[in-house]
């Protein structure tokens, strides 16, 4: 039996072990796929997700949710209340696309040149809509379900905007979960890093090295900012190799260097831009001052100067012990303990982290690589696509996990 067929057969086993869950997921699966294809075909960039938000809000209203729109810009929040008091569970999906072309061959490829769902947010939105529809049909005995459809993840600003707009309040969310589709994992499998912080904080910076320009034939009459920058960039890597615990994780990368107008002119300034990635908050807190201290020291040592513009982005994703344990139990019960793969933390960023720093949370990867080679392209590739059979797994786990959250009598997830 082929790998993809085996994975689907694994879901089919829920007919016996969890028949109600099986029927709930199968019942919403066709519309979930249809919605995903529509969203893929009509992508929208960060804070421009107006039509996607309208679609989401219309479906939630149709299914009996209390709906708030315009949350944090273009976000949507749906609330389904149970018959009795209980925990408030939050589930989140991001809605925005990327500024690139869509080069898949399927008929539902993007109809907007230069805009494409090549990170899987179309799948995230559709999966959460499927979960929302399933709960609307079954109803809640107790507690509440808050489904959060977030804008602008790709620029790291949507979650924070929704939090500021009280997406987690009225009622206050007690625990949250989210997922991200990933082609490095087979359909029917999931992954979660074992560390407390599973995805890195993302900061960006710009250094401007200042010297005194002049003729390249007479460098002794100048203060060469290019040479200063070169020395500083090498010295800054000491932060990683000599100033950070080898068992900790720091990435310091430079992505842009701008200097000069002509080969024979030593410029007055050089601008360098880069990114810092850290997992531990205490390590992150040291980075700005270390970069400033080294850069200024090198520049002044050679007769120049340096200024630093440091911008803090999304923090690290923090996975709570209780939500983690509940996810492990849920996946193990449905698909066996081998279905959840243990991975190392990622130095990539994901602004679900803002939610995870406010509320006990768990965030995991959903395998979407099927037998078709077209589902093996990485995220942010112009040919990225997913195996839609993976939605069966994503929805079933989120539904079962939500039920487990709602059954927590004490409502304590810390």
BALOBA-1460 file (C-alpha; in Angstrom, 3 decimals):
// residues 414
<rec num="1" residu="x" x="0.000" y="0.000" z="0.000"/>
<rec num="2" residu="x" x="1.357" y="3.442" z="-0.937"/>
<rec num="3" residu="x" x="2.151" y="5.932" z="1.822"/>
<rec num="4" residu="x" x="-0.725" y="8.307" z="1.009"/>
<rec num="5" residu="x" x="-3.188" y="5.430" z="0.785"/>
<rec num="6" residu="x" x="-2.010" y="4.098" z="4.126"/>
<rec num="7" residu="x" x="-2.504" y="7.513" z="5.705"/>
<rec num="8" residu="x" x="-6.070" y="7.811" z="4.426"/>
<rec num="9" residu="x" x="-6.778" y="4.266" z="5.576"/>
<rec num="10" residu="x" x="-5.575" y="5.357" z="9.010"/>
<rec num="11" residu="x" x="-8.217" y="8.084" z="9.070"/>
<rec num="12" residu="x" x="-10.812" y="5.571" z="7.919"/>
<rec num="13" residu="x" x="-10.086" y="3.524" z="11.052"/>
<rec num="14" residu="x" x="-11.889" y="6.248" z="13.023"/>
<rec num="15" residu="x" x="-15.137" y="4.781" z="11.699"/>
<rec num="16" residu="x" x="-14.667" y="2.082" z="14.325"/>
<rec num="17" residu="x" x="-12.688" y="3.808" z="17.071"/>
<rec num="18" residu="x" x="-14.364" y="7.259" z="16.948"/>
<rec num="19" residu="x" x="-17.452" y="7.016" z="14.715"/>
<rec num="20" residu="x" x="-18.980" y="10.340" z="15.781"/>
<rec num="21" residu="x" x="-15.755" y="12.205" z="15.057"/>
<rec num="22" residu="x" x="-15.371" y="10.393" z="11.756"/>
<rec num="23" residu="x" x="-18.851" y="11.368" z="10.635"/>
<rec num="24" residu="x" x="-18.390" y="14.972" z="11.768"/>
<rec num="25" residu="x" x="-15.193" y="15.394" z="9.751"/>
<rec num="26" residu="x" x="-16.407" y="13.519" z="6.692"/>
<rec num="27" residu="x" x="-19.589" y="15.592" z="6.767"/>
<rec num="28" residu="x" x="-17.754" y="18.913" z="6.402"/>
<rec num="29" residu="x" x="-14.820" y="17.730" z="4.286"/>
<rec num="30" residu="x" x="-16.275" y="18.419" z="0.796"/>
<rec num="31" residu="x" x="-17.171" y="22.020" z="1.619"/>
<rec num="32" residu="x" x="-13.834" y="22.520" z="3.369"/>
<rec num="33" residu="x" x="-11.995" y="21.539" z="0.190"/>
<rec num="34" residu="x" x="-14.257" y="23.762" z="-1.879"/>
<rec num="35" residu="x" x="-13.619" y="26.725" z="0.418"/>
<rec num="36" residu="x" x="-9.883" y="26.144" z="0.374"/>
<rec num="37" residu="x" x="-9.769" y="26.123" z="-3.414"/>
<rec num="38" residu="x" x="-11.799" y="29.325" z="-3.596"/>
<rec num="39" residu="x" x="-9.439" y="31.055" z="-1.146"/>
<rec num="40" residu="x" x="-6.380" y="29.769" z="-3.033"/>
<rec num="41" residu="x" x="-7.795" y="31.203" z="-6.242"/>
<rec num="42" residu="x" x="-8.556" y="34.583" z="-4.649"/>
<rec num="43" residu="x" x="-5.519" y="35.436" z="-2.472"/>
<rec num="44" residu="x" x="-5.116" y="38.709" z="-0.597"/>
<rec num="45" residu="x" x="-2.065" y="40.298" z="1.002"/>
<rec num="46" residu="x" x="-1.592" y="41.340" z="4.626"/>
<rec num="47" residu="x" x="-4.315" y="43.648" z="5.942"/>
<rec num="48" residu="x" x="-6.034" y="43.440" z="2.544"/>
<rec num="49" residu="x" x="-7.966" y="40.217" z="3.272"/>
<rec num="50" residu="x" x="-11.349" y="41.907" z="2.839"/>
<rec num="51" residu="x" x="-13.023" y="39.340" z="0.584"/>
<rec num="52" residu="x" x="-11.609" y="36.409" z="2.536"/>
<rec num="53" residu="x" x="-12.891" y="38.011" z="5.743"/>
<rec num="54" residu="x" x="-16.333" y="38.505" z="4.186"/>
<rec num="55" residu="x" x="-16.435" y="34.845" z="3.199"/>
<rec num="56" residu="x" x="-15.368" y="33.711" z="6.669"/>
<rec num="57" residu="x" x="-17.845" y="36.007" z="8.426"/>
<rec num="58" residu="x" x="-20.710" y="34.913" z="6.174"/>
<rec num="59" residu="x" x="-20.048" y="31.229" z="6.848"/>
<rec num="60" residu="x" x="-19.748" y="31.719" z="10.601"/>
<rec num="61" residu="x" x="-22.996" y="33.713" z="10.684"/>
<rec num="62" residu="x" x="-24.704" y="31.014" z="8.623"/>
<rec num="63" residu="x" x="-23.563" y="28.416" z="11.160"/>
<rec num="64" residu="x" x="-24.875" y="30.324" z="14.183"/>
<rec num="65" residu="x" x="-21.738" y="31.998" z="15.520"/>
<rec num="66" residu="x" x="-21.655" y="35.445" z="17.055"/>
<rec num="67" residu="x" x="-19.341" y="37.287" z="14.657"/>
<rec num="68" residu="x" x="-17.034" y="40.278" z="15.037"/>
<rec num="69" residu="x" x="-15.413" y="41.696" z="11.910"/>
<rec num="70" residu="x" x="-12.683" y="44.264" z="11.434"/>
<rec num="71" residu="x" x="-10.800" y="42.913" z="14.436"/>
<rec num="72" residu="x" x="-7.222" y="44.146" z="14.263"/>
<rec num="73" residu="x" x="-7.895" y="45.489" z="10.782"/>
<rec num="74" residu="x" x="-9.358" y="42.685" z="8.677"/>
<rec num="75" residu="x" x="-9.586" y="39.893" z="11.251"/>
<rec num="76" residu="x" x="-12.719" y="37.920" z="12.089"/>
<rec num="77" residu="x" x="-13.705" y="36.348" z="15.402"/>
<rec num="78" residu="x" x="-16.553" y="33.864" z="15.774"/>
<rec num="79" residu="x" x="-17.984" y="32.766" z="19.120"/>
<rec num="80" residu="x" x="-20.050" y="29.635" z="19.740"/>
<rec num="81" residu="x" x="-21.442" y="29.353" z="23.273"/>
<rec num="82" residu="x" x="-22.202" y="26.109" z="25.040"/>
<rec num="83" residu="x" x="-25.240" y="25.217" z="27.115"/>
<rec num="84" residu="x" x="-23.343" y="25.514" z="30.399"/>
<rec num="85" residu="x" x="-20.346" y="27.536" z="31.621"/>
<rec num="86" residu="x" x="-16.895" y="26.133" z="31.024"/>
<rec num="87" residu="x" x="-13.492" y="26.912" z="29.499"/>
<rec num="88" residu="x" x="-13.181" y="29.238" z="26.528"/>
<rec num="89" residu="x" x="-11.117" y="27.599" z="23.802"/>
<rec num="90" residu="x" x="-9.467" y="29.657" z="21.078"/>
<rec num="91" residu="x" x="-8.466" y="28.251" z="17.689"/>
<rec num="92" residu="x" x="-6.554" y="30.423" z="15.234"/>
<rec num="93" residu="x" x="-5.955" y="30.447" z="11.479"/>
<rec num="94" residu="x" x="-4.120" y="33.052" z="9.393"/>
<rec num="95" residu="x" x="-5.618" y="34.337" z="6.133"/>
<rec num="96" residu="x" x="-3.014" y="36.375" z="4.217"/>
<rec num="97" residu="x" x="-1.100" y="35.425" z="1.079"/>
<rec num="98" residu="x" x="2.388" y="36.210" z="-0.205"/>
<rec num="99" residu="x" x="3.546" y="38.735" z="-2.856"/>
<rec num="100" residu="x" x="4.671" y="36.200" z="-5.476"/>
<rec num="101" residu="x" x="3.337" y="34.345" z="-8.492"/>
<rec num="102" residu="x" x="1.357" y="31.111" z="-8.233"/>
<rec num="103" residu="x" x="2.765" y="28.463" z="-10.594"/>
<rec num="104" residu="x" x="0.722" y="25.393" z="-9.693"/>
<rec num="105" residu="x" x="-1.059" y="23.612" z="-12.544"/>
<rec num="106" residu="x" x="-4.424" y="23.100" z="-10.849"/>
<rec num="107" residu="x" x="-7.451" y="25.109" z="-12.059"/>
<rec num="108" residu="x" x="-7.760" y="26.821" z="-8.674"/>
<rec num="109" residu="x" x="-4.400" y="28.594" z="-8.975"/>
<rec num="110" residu="x" x="-4.342" y="32.282" z="-8.096"/>
<rec num="111" residu="x" x="-6.200" y="34.610" z="-10.426"/>
<rec num="112" residu="x" x="-4.183" y="37.564" z="-9.135"/>
<rec num="113" residu="x" x="-0.727" y="38.000" z="-10.707"/>
<rec num="114" residu="x" x="1.917" y="38.531" z="-8.058"/>
<rec num="115" residu="x" x="-0.203" y="37.267" z="-5.156"/>
<rec num="116" residu="x" x="-0.352" y="33.623" z="-4.067"/>
<rec num="117" residu="x" x="-1.188" y="31.329" z="-1.163"/>
<rec num="118" residu="x" x="2.191" y="29.632" z="-1.157"/>
<rec num="119" residu="x" x="2.498" y="29.266" z="2.607"/>
<rec num="120" residu="x" x="-0.739" y="27.357" z="3.197"/>
<rec num="121" residu="x" x="-2.872" y="30.010" z="4.859"/>
<rec num="122" residu="x" x="-5.705" y="29.070" z="2.506"/>
<rec num="123" residu="x" x="-5.568" y="25.578" z="4.016"/>
<rec num="124" residu="x" x="-5.396" y="26.953" z="7.577"/>
<rec num="125" residu="x" x="-8.482" y="29.099" z="7.002"/>
<rec num="126" residu="x" x="-10.430" y="26.266" z="5.379"/>
<rec num="127" residu="x" x="-9.510" y="23.747" z="8.089"/>
<rec num="128" residu="x" x="-10.664" y="26.089" z="10.832"/>
<rec num="129" residu="x" x="-13.870" y="26.797" z="8.939"/>
<rec num="130" residu="x" x="-14.428" y="23.046" z="8.733"/>
<rec num="131" residu="x" x="-13.902" y="22.704" z="12.485"/>
<rec num="132" residu="x" x="-16.259" y="25.618" z="13.117"/>
<rec num="133" residu="x" x="-18.936" y="24.030" z="10.939"/>
<rec num="134" residu="x" x="-18.581" y="20.672" z="12.686"/>
<rec num="135" residu="x" x="-19.072" y="22.247" z="16.113"/>
<rec num="136" residu="x" x="-22.036" y="24.272" z="14.890"/>
<rec num="137" residu="x" x="-23.739" y="21.036" z="13.872"/>
<rec num="138" residu="x" x="-22.948" y="19.198" z="17.092"/>
<rec num="139" residu="x" x="-23.294" y="22.087" z="19.511"/>
<rec num="140" residu="x" x="-21.405" y="22.537" z="22.776"/>
<rec num="141" residu="x" x="-22.557" y="21.075" z="26.070"/>
<rec num="142" residu="x" x="-20.404" y="23.505" z="28.038"/>
<rec num="143" residu="x" x="-17.807" y="26.173" z="27.558"/>
<rec num="144" residu="x" x="-17.302" y="28.285" z="24.467"/>
<rec num="145" residu="x" x="-15.365" y="28.060" z="21.231"/>
<rec num="146" residu="x" x="-13.759" y="31.190" z="19.822"/>
<rec num="147" residu="x" x="-12.447" y="30.855" z="16.265"/>
<rec num="148" residu="x" x="-9.913" y="33.541" z="15.368"/>
<rec num="149" residu="x" x="-9.180" y="34.280" z="11.714"/>
<rec num="150" residu="x" x="-6.104" y="36.470" z="11.662"/>
<rec num="151" residu="x" x="-4.729" y="38.860" z="9.039"/>
<rec num="152" residu="x" x="-1.133" y="39.766" z="8.283"/>
<rec num="153" residu="x" x="0.869" y="36.846" z="9.656"/>
<rec num="154" residu="x" x="3.369" y="37.159" z="6.828"/>
<rec num="155" residu="x" x="4.450" y="40.582" z="8.051"/>
<rec num="156" residu="x" x="4.259" y="39.583" z="11.713"/>
<rec num="157" residu="x" x="1.668" y="42.171" z="12.713"/>
<rec num="158" residu="x" x="-1.780" y="40.567" z="12.574"/>
<rec num="159" residu="x" x="-1.851" y="38.685" z="15.872"/>
<rec num="160" residu="x" x="-0.661" y="41.659" z="17.867"/>
<rec num="161" residu="x" x="-3.258" y="43.869" z="16.196"/>
<rec num="162" residu="x" x="-6.054" y="41.420" z="17.055"/>
<rec num="163" residu="x" x="-4.920" y="41.161" z="20.677"/>
<rec num="164" residu="x" x="-4.927" y="44.959" z="20.970"/>
<rec num="165" residu="x" x="-8.445" y="44.880" z="19.537"/>
<rec num="166" residu="x" x="-9.540" y="42.505" z="22.334"/>
<rec num="167" residu="x" x="-9.805" y="39.322" z="20.300"/>
<rec num="168" residu="x" x="-8.925" y="37.297" z="23.398"/>
<rec num="169" residu="x" x="-11.473" y="39.031" z="25.623"/>
<rec num="170" residu="x" x="-15.250" y="38.986" z="26.154"/>
<rec num="171" residu="x" x="-15.099" y="36.141" z="26.966"/>
<rec num="172" residu="x" x="-11.476" y="35.712" z="28.014"/>
<rec num="173" residu="x" x="-9.782" y="32.844" z="26.179"/>
<rec num="174" residu="x" x="-8.363" y="30.191" z="28.535"/>
<rec num="175" residu="x" x="-6.349" y="28.072" z="26.104"/>
<rec num="176" residu="x" x="-5.424" y="28.178" z="22.422"/>
<rec num="177" residu="x" x="-4.284" y="25.938" z="19.601"/>
<rec num="178" residu="x" x="-3.106" y="26.464" z="16.050"/>
<rec num="179" residu="x" x="-1.420" y="24.532" z="13.276"/>
<rec num="180" residu="x" x="0.718" y="25.055" z="10.209"/>
<rec num="181" residu="x" x="0.708" y="22.833" z="7.135"/>
<rec num="182" residu="x" x="4.112" y="21.440" z="6.231"/>
<rec num="183" residu="x" x="5.326" y="19.407" z="3.236"/>
<rec num="184" residu="x" x="8.288" y="17.918" z="5.114"/>
<rec num="185" residu="x" x="5.824" y="15.631" z="6.914"/>
<rec num="186" residu="x" x="3.637" y="12.969" z="5.313"/>
<rec num="187" residu="x" x="-0.127" y="13.221" z="5.323"/>
<rec num="188" residu="x" x="-1.350" y="11.489" z="8.463"/>
<rec num="189" residu="x" x="1.571" y="12.691" z="10.561"/>
<rec num="190" residu="x" x="2.161" y="15.680" z="12.831"/>
<rec num="191" residu="x" x="5.200" y="17.262" z="14.454"/>
<rec num="192" residu="x" x="5.969" y="19.315" z="17.536"/>
<rec num="193" residu="x" x="9.292" y="20.466" z="18.971"/>
<rec num="194" residu="x" x="10.105" y="19.136" z="22.419"/>
<rec num="195" residu="x" x="11.455" y="22.483" z="23.672"/>
<rec num="196" residu="x" x="9.400" y="25.071" z="25.558"/>
<rec num="197" residu="x" x="10.054" y="27.625" z="22.808"/>
<rec num="198" residu="x" x="9.379" y="26.015" z="19.449"/>
<rec num="199" residu="x" x="9.711" y="28.892" z="16.980"/>
<rec num="200" residu="x" x="12.125" y="31.820" z="17.114"/>
<rec num="201" residu="x" x="11.635" y="35.460" z="17.923"/>
<rec num="202" residu="x" x="12.178" y="37.601" z="14.825"/>
<rec num="203" residu="x" x="13.959" y="40.939" z="15.064"/>
<rec num="204" residu="x" x="15.443" y="43.053" z="12.264"/>
<rec num="205" residu="x" x="18.075" y="45.755" z="12.407"/>
<rec num="206" residu="x" x="19.872" y="48.316" z="10.297"/>
<rec num="207" residu="x" x="23.412" y="49.504" z="10.932"/>
<rec num="208" residu="x" x="24.776" y="52.680" z="9.361"/>
<rec num="209" residu="x" x="28.547" y="52.940" z="9.385"/>
<rec num="210" residu="x" x="29.814" y="56.490" z="8.944"/>
<rec num="211" residu="x" x="33.246" y="57.469" z="7.674"/>
<rec num="212" residu="x" x="34.748" y="60.133" z="5.421"/>
<rec num="213" residu="x" x="34.622" y="59.535" z="1.717"/>
<rec num="214" residu="x" x="37.176" y="60.336" z="-0.909"/>
<rec num="215" residu="x" x="39.180" y="59.081" z="-3.884"/>
<rec num="216" residu="x" x="39.851" y="55.339" z="-3.875"/>
<rec num="217" residu="x" x="43.428" y="56.047" z="-4.985"/>
<rec num="218" residu="x" x="44.077" y="57.948" z="-1.730"/>
<rec num="219" residu="x" x="42.509" y="55.823" z="1.034"/>
<rec num="220" residu="x" x="44.798" y="57.379" z="3.668"/>
<rec num="221" residu="x" x="42.867" y="60.626" z="3.233"/>
<rec num="222" residu="x" x="39.557" y="58.915" z="4.025"/>
<rec num="223" residu="x" x="37.874" y="56.982" z="6.815"/>
<rec num="224" residu="x" x="36.710" y="53.969" z="4.827"/>
<rec num="225" residu="x" x="33.239" y="52.846" z="6.019"/>
<rec num="226" residu="x" x="33.362" y="49.753" z="3.799"/>
<rec num="227" residu="x" x="36.382" y="48.406" z="5.633"/>
<rec num="228" residu="x" x="34.813" y="49.366" z="8.952"/>
<rec num="229" residu="x" x="31.631" y="47.495" z="8.023"/>
<rec num="230" residu="x" x="33.624" y="44.454" z="6.908"/>
<rec num="231" residu="x" x="35.480" y="44.300" z="10.221"/>
<rec num="232" residu="x" x="32.257" y="44.811" z="12.173"/>
<rec num="233" residu="x" x="30.331" y="42.070" z="10.353"/>
<rec num="234" residu="x" x="33.044" y="39.555" z="11.165"/>
<rec num="235" residu="x" x="33.250" y="40.728" z="14.776"/>
<rec num="236" residu="x" x="29.460" y="40.524" z="15.242"/>
<rec num="237" residu="x" x="29.532" y="36.776" z="14.627"/>
<rec num="238" residu="x" x="31.417" y="36.514" z="17.931"/>
<rec num="239" residu="x" x="28.000" y="37.053" z="19.527"/>
<rec num="240" residu="x" x="26.973" y="33.646" z="18.226"/>
<rec num="241" residu="x" x="30.248" y="31.733" z="18.581"/>
<rec num="242" residu="x" x="31.724" y="33.245" z="21.767"/>
<rec num="243" residu="x" x="29.076" y="35.199" z="23.669"/>
<rec num="244" residu="x" x="26.175" y="32.716" z="23.571"/>
<rec num="245" residu="x" x="25.919" y="29.391" z="25.382"/>
<rec num="246" residu="x" x="26.600" y="26.664" z="22.790"/>
<rec num="247" residu="x" x="23.424" y="24.916" z="23.982"/>
<rec num="248" residu="x" x="21.373" y="28.039" z="23.269"/>
<rec num="249" residu="x" x="20.343" y="29.160" z="19.772"/>
<rec num="250" residu="x" x="21.051" y="32.465" z="18.044"/>
<rec num="251" residu="x" x="21.036" y="33.287" z="14.338"/>
<rec num="252" residu="x" x="22.603" y="36.560" z="13.216"/>
<rec num="253" residu="x" x="22.335" y="37.042" z="9.456"/>
<rec num="254" residu="x" x="23.001" y="39.970" z="7.130"/>
<rec num="255" residu="x" x="20.764" y="40.265" z="4.096"/>
<rec num="256" residu="x" x="21.523" y="43.701" z="2.680"/>
<rec num="257" residu="x" x="24.637" y="45.847" z="2.255"/>
<rec num="258" residu="x" x="24.397" y="49.193" z="0.478"/>
<rec num="259" residu="x" x="27.404" y="51.356" z="-0.258"/>
<rec num="260" residu="x" x="28.873" y="53.638" z="-2.856"/>
<rec num="261" residu="x" x="28.108" y="54.763" z="-6.375"/>
<rec num="262" residu="x" x="31.355" y="54.052" z="-8.262"/>
<rec num="263" residu="x" x="34.373" y="51.734" z="-8.000"/>
<rec num="264" residu="x" x="36.790" y="54.631" z="-7.645"/>
<rec num="265" residu="x" x="34.928" y="56.452" z="-4.864"/>
<rec num="266" residu="x" x="35.144" y="55.543" z="-1.190"/>
<rec num="267" residu="x" x="31.694" y="56.437" z="0.158"/>
<rec num="268" residu="x" x="30.770" y="58.354" z="3.294"/>
<rec num="269" residu="x" x="28.406" y="55.688" z="4.617"/>
<rec num="270" residu="x" x="27.585" y="52.001" z="4.438"/>
<rec num="271" residu="x" x="24.215" y="50.561" z="5.436"/>
<rec num="272" residu="x" x="23.837" y="46.942" z="6.535"/>
<rec num="273" residu="x" x="20.509" y="45.279" z="7.304"/>
<rec num="274" residu="x" x="19.978" y="41.905" z="8.923"/>
<rec num="275" residu="x" x="17.930" y="39.741" z="11.231"/>
<rec num="276" residu="x" x="18.384" y="38.214" z="14.675"/>
<rec num="277" residu="x" x="16.618" y="34.993" z="15.637"/>
<rec num="278" residu="x" x="16.494" y="33.749" z="19.237"/>
<rec num="279" residu="x" x="14.481" y="31.191" z="21.192"/>
<rec num="280" residu="x" x="14.907" y="32.210" z="24.835"/>
<rec num="281" residu="x" x="13.491" y="35.627" z="25.850"/>
<rec num="282" residu="x" x="16.487" y="36.291" z="28.121"/>
<rec num="283" residu="x" x="18.865" y="35.758" z="25.197"/>
<rec num="284" residu="x" x="16.795" y="37.995" z="22.967"/>
<rec num="285" residu="x" x="16.937" y="40.778" z="25.546"/>
<rec num="286" residu="x" x="20.740" y="40.963" z="25.203"/>
<rec num="287" residu="x" x="21.017" y="41.146" z="21.421"/>
<rec num="288" residu="x" x="20.369" y="44.825" z="20.741"/>
<rec num="289" residu="x" x="23.002" y="46.062" z="23.171"/>
<rec num="290" residu="x" x="25.587" y="43.500" z="22.030"/>
<rec num="291" residu="x" x="25.165" y="44.489" z="18.373"/>
<rec num="292" residu="x" x="25.357" y="48.188" z="19.249"/>
<rec num="293" residu="x" x="28.404" y="47.796" z="21.484"/>
<rec num="294" residu="x" x="30.464" y="45.819" z="18.984"/>
<rec num="295" residu="x" x="29.474" y="47.919" z="15.959"/>
<rec num="296" residu="x" x="30.159" y="51.230" z="17.649"/>
<rec num="297" residu="x" x="33.416" y="49.948" z="19.112"/>
<rec num="298" residu="x" x="34.761" y="48.773" z="15.775"/>
<rec num="299" residu="x" x="33.664" y="51.934" z="13.961"/>
<rec num="300" residu="x" x="35.125" y="54.325" z="16.516"/>
<rec num="301" residu="x" x="38.318" y="52.309" z="16.698"/>
<rec num="302" residu="x" x="38.903" y="53.123" z="13.015"/>
<rec num="303" residu="x" x="37.888" y="56.770" z="13.280"/>
<rec num="304" residu="x" x="34.280" y="56.402" z="12.170"/>
<rec num="305" residu="x" x="30.951" y="55.969" z="13.896"/>
<rec num="306" residu="x" x="27.879" y="53.747" z="13.750"/>
<rec num="307" residu="x" x="24.164" y="54.003" z="14.517"/>
<rec num="308" residu="x" x="21.776" y="51.102" z="15.077"/>
<rec num="309" residu="x" x="18.051" y="50.927" z="14.332"/>
<rec num="310" residu="x" x="16.739" y="47.760" z="16.032"/>
<rec num="311" residu="x" x="13.145" y="46.641" z="15.459"/>
<rec num="312" residu="x" x="11.505" y="43.970" z="17.622"/>
<rec num="313" residu="x" x="9.159" y="41.604" z="15.797"/>
<rec num="314" residu="x" x="7.144" y="38.588" z="16.962"/>
<rec num="315" residu="x" x="8.468" y="36.784" z="20.062"/>
<rec num="316" residu="x" x="9.174" y="33.067" z="20.361"/>
<rec num="317" residu="x" x="6.257" y="30.637" z="20.360"/>
<rec num="318" residu="x" x="5.821" y="29.308" z="23.878"/>
<rec num="319" residu="x" x="4.142" y="25.904" z="24.173"/>
<rec num="320" residu="x" x="2.453" y="25.277" z="27.509"/>
<rec num="321" residu="x" x="2.980" y="21.989" z="29.339"/>
<rec num="322" residu="x" x="-0.729" y="21.233" z="29.749"/>
<rec num="323" residu="x" x="-1.786" y="22.018" z="26.145"/>
<rec num="324" residu="x" x="1.232" y="20.045" z="24.895"/>
<rec num="325" residu="x" x="0.288" y="17.003" z="26.951"/>
<rec num="326" residu="x" x="-3.315" y="17.214" z="25.765"/>
<rec num="327" residu="x" x="-2.225" y="17.400" z="22.127"/>
<rec num="328" residu="x" x="0.058" y="14.395" z="22.571"/>
<rec num="329" residu="x" x="-2.793" y="12.439" z="24.172"/>
<rec num="330" residu="x" x="-5.228" y="13.464" z="21.443"/>
<rec num="331" residu="x" x="-2.999" y="12.447" z="18.540"/>
<rec num="332" residu="x" x="-1.932" y="9.275" z="20.314"/>
<rec num="333" residu="x" x="-5.537" y="8.245" z="20.961"/>
<rec num="334" residu="x" x="-6.659" y="8.913" z="17.397"/>
<rec num="335" residu="x" x="-3.671" y="7.822" z="15.339"/>
<rec num="336" residu="x" x="-1.144" y="6.207" z="17.664"/>
<rec num="337" residu="x" x="1.947" y="7.682" z="19.343"/>
<rec num="338" residu="x" x="4.090" y="7.317" z="16.220"/>
<rec num="339" residu="x" x="1.918" y="9.818" z="14.334"/>
<rec num="340" residu="x" x="3.410" y="12.725" z="16.312"/>
<rec num="341" residu="x" x="7.035" y="13.322" z="15.375"/>
<rec num="342" residu="x" x="9.392" y="15.102" z="17.733"/>
<rec num="343" residu="x" x="11.388" y="17.839" z="16.015"/>
<rec num="344" residu="x" x="13.909" y="20.511" z="16.889"/>
<rec num="345" residu="x" x="12.764" y="24.122" z="17.315"/>
<rec num="346" residu="x" x="12.650" y="26.262" z="14.193"/>
<rec num="347" residu="x" x="14.536" y="29.522" z="13.837"/>
<rec num="348" residu="x" x="11.785" y="30.693" z="11.524"/>
<rec num="349" residu="x" x="9.136" y="33.069" z="12.839"/>
<rec num="350" residu="x" x="5.367" y="32.763" z="13.325"/>
<rec num="351" residu="x" x="3.270" y="35.446" z="14.970"/>
<rec num="352" residu="x" x="0.967" y="32.953" z="16.680"/>
<rec num="353" residu="x" x="3.670" y="33.609" z="19.276"/>
<rec num="354" residu="x" x="1.828" y="36.732" z="20.432"/>
<rec num="355" residu="x" x="-1.167" y="34.576" z="21.376"/>
<rec num="356" residu="x" x="1.053" y="31.970" z="23.035"/>
<rec num="357" residu="x" x="2.595" y="34.631" z="25.248"/>
<rec num="358" residu="x" x="-0.854" y="35.725" z="26.418"/>
<rec num="359" residu="x" x="-2.643" y="32.373" z="26.795"/>
<rec num="360" residu="x" x="-1.457" y="28.773" z="27.439"/>
<rec num="361" residu="x" x="-1.129" y="27.403" z="23.914"/>
<rec num="362" residu="x" x="0.062" y="24.667" z="21.615"/>
<rec num="363" residu="x" x="1.081" y="25.077" z="17.986"/>
<rec num="364" residu="x" x="1.930" y="22.099" z="15.812"/>
<rec num="365" residu="x" x="2.697" y="21.116" z="12.244"/>
<rec num="366" residu="x" x="0.290" y="19.172" z="10.074"/>
<rec num="367" residu="x" x="1.815" y="16.921" z="7.428"/>
<rec num="368" residu="x" x="0.574" y="17.682" z="3.913"/>
<rec num="369" residu="x" x="2.944" y="15.710" z="1.670"/>
<rec num="370" residu="x" x="1.012" y="13.101" z="-0.233"/>
<rec num="371" residu="x" x="2.078" y="10.617" z="-2.877"/>
<rec num="372" residu="x" x="1.817" y="13.273" z="-5.602"/>
<rec num="373" residu="x" x="5.180" y="15.003" z="-6.036"/>
<rec num="374" residu="x" x="3.374" y="18.306" z="-6.479"/>
<rec num="375" residu="x" x="2.728" y="18.345" z="-2.700"/>
<rec num="376" residu="x" x="6.459" y="18.146" z="-1.891"/>
<rec num="377" residu="x" x="7.441" y="21.726" z="-2.785"/>
<rec num="378" residu="x" x="8.429" y="23.789" z="0.279"/>
<rec num="379" residu="x" x="6.455" y="26.653" z="1.778"/>
<rec num="380" residu="x" x="7.033" y="29.953" z="-0.073"/>
<rec num="381" residu="x" x="7.824" y="28.107" z="-3.297"/>
<rec num="382" residu="x" x="5.772" y="29.250" z="-6.307"/>
<rec num="383" residu="x" x="4.596" y="25.635" z="-6.829"/>
<rec num="384" residu="x" x="3.725" y="24.960" z="-3.188"/>
<rec num="385" residu="x" x="0.546" y="22.920" z="-2.794"/>
<rec num="386" residu="x" x="-0.958" y="20.588" z="-0.197"/>
<rec num="387" residu="x" x="-2.529" y="17.155" z="-0.106"/>
<rec num="388" residu="x" x="-6.129" y="18.001" z="0.732"/>
<rec num="389" residu="x" x="-6.598" y="14.614" z="2.400"/>
<rec num="390" residu="x" x="-4.490" y="16.098" z="5.204"/>
<rec num="391" residu="x" x="-7.479" y="18.270" z="6.131"/>
<rec num="392" residu="x" x="-9.147" y="15.143" z="7.525"/>
<rec num="393" residu="x" x="-6.319" y="14.845" z="10.032"/>
<rec num="394" residu="x" x="-6.102" y="18.528" z="10.859"/>
<rec num="395" residu="x" x="-9.820" y="18.850" z="11.499"/>
<rec num="396" residu="x" x="-10.109" y="15.614" z="13.477"/>
<rec num="397" residu="x" x="-7.246" y="16.542" z="15.809"/>
<rec num="398" residu="x" x="-8.472" y="20.112" z="16.357"/>
<rec num="399" residu="x" x="-11.998" y="18.899" z="17.085"/>
<rec num="400" residu="x" x="-10.858" y="16.189" z="19.498"/>
<rec num="401" residu="x" x="-8.334" y="18.519" z="21.164"/>
<rec num="402" residu="x" x="-10.994" y="21.212" z="21.613"/>
<rec num="403" residu="x" x="-13.300" y="18.691" z="23.236"/>
<rec num="404" residu="x" x="-10.514" y="17.660" z="25.588"/>
<rec num="405" residu="x" x="-9.898" y="21.307" z="26.483"/>
<rec num="406" residu="x" x="-13.611" y="21.811" z="27.160"/>
<rec num="407" residu="x" x="-13.691" y="18.797" z="29.461"/>
<rec num="408" residu="x" x="-11.044" y="20.313" z="31.737"/>
<rec num="409" residu="x" x="-13.183" y="20.756" z="34.852"/>
<rec num="410" residu="x" x="-10.856" y="23.221" z="36.576"/>
<rec num="411" residu="x" x="-10.235" y="25.212" z="33.418"/>
<rec num="412" residu="x" x="-6.584" y="25.411" z="34.464"/>
<rec num="413" residu="x" x="-4.180" y="25.064" z="31.546"/>
<rec num="414" residu="x" x="-1.001" y="26.463" z="33.098"/>
